[in-house]
Amino acid sequence: MVHTNPSEGEASYARNSGIQNAEQNRMKPLIEAAIIDLCSSTSALLSGNIVIADLGCSSGPNALVLASIAIEAIHKYYIQFQRQPLEVSLFLNDLPNNDFNMVVKSLVTLRRSNEPVVATGVTPGSFYERLFTRESLHLICSSSSLHWLSKAPEVLMRNHIPAYNTDEHARREELPMTMEAYALQFKNDFTHFLKLRAKELLSGGRMVISITGRHSEGISNKLFHIWENIVHILSIMAIEGVIDKAKFNSFYMPMYGPSSEELREIIEEEGSFSIKEMLVNDFTSDTDASTFTPNRFKYQVRAAFEPVIVQHFGDVMDEFMRIAEQRWSQDGILSDQLARLAWLSVLLTKA
């Protein structure tokens, strides 16, 4: 079960999610544009309400950022045009193991504010399944979540092909195969996601998503998958005997970061949505530079990936943190890896 580190401790997601928060703030113009379109539409005016869902909300201070941007935009729109505000229904979704206790506390605070929120709730479950009734939503948002796959590529697991071979020559030989397997799994998952959301959105509904991707369309021997900087540390641990090598070879991180061209092609081929705007930003842009020092970045990684790593390898995170800081402190390694990553943000309209 995928989830981030709960609670509010030193290694919690609540205290180590500045990278994700910076991307949420970059999504603000897209969400505001979606709200203006929706508030101007006849269907929203007639119904008197707007229903918003955030898929993959996680927990901590980031859980309400996208919803708060949307609610503030609704409030500003109706002040500007001196109209009666729409009533807002808000639903936050994530996998069942998410720290929903913290999310619910945040929702209580939101309901006590003066913003036009009437109904709030949580919807546990995978966004690779139906979550809401047919044509019940006006706006769907999702940030830093859709790079998680429904499962790792079966072709690699079935043929016992490591996702990241500790032998560099073998890794280069296998890279095209692993690339194709992960790309196909992402295409299947994201296509399915679009079909599901098209059923749940009203006609003319909007969707704003942001996903961790990559700048380059081609294969790179240095970095292709968004999880490589993590798995590389695990490979060092396997070589040094800290973790079992057979266990390492059977570890498949269920994540994939597409290029903007790849994402556009999947959306257009599926056909349920039209792309109104797409933004591509550097992974580190608009984020406090200190976040990407080896000492700080290792906590960002631990907050997001510790549960996945511990489920497979056991309690190895202290050693992971030590080796990660040591490795990433070498000149240029961390910055070079991060430079290849990108944030892809898209505003979609249901066709």
Secondary structure, 3 states (H helix, E strand, C coil): CCCCCCCCCCCCCCCCCHHHHHHHHHCHHHHHHHHHHHHHCHHHHHHCEEEEEEECCCCHHHHHHHHHHHHHHHHHHHHHCCCCCCEEEEEEEECCCCCHHHHHHHHHHHHCCCCCEEEEEEEECCCCCCCCCCCCEEEEEEECCCCECCCCCHHHHHCCCCCCCCCHHHHHHHHHHHHHHHHHHHHHHHHHHHHHHHHHEEEEEEEEEEEEEECCCCCCCCCCCCCHHHHHHHHHHHHCCCCCHHHHHCCCCCECCCCHHHHHHHHHHHCCEEEEEEEEEECCCCCCHHHHCHHHHHHHHHHHHHHHHHHHHCCCHHHHHHHHHHHHCCCCHHHHHHHCEEEEEEEEEEC
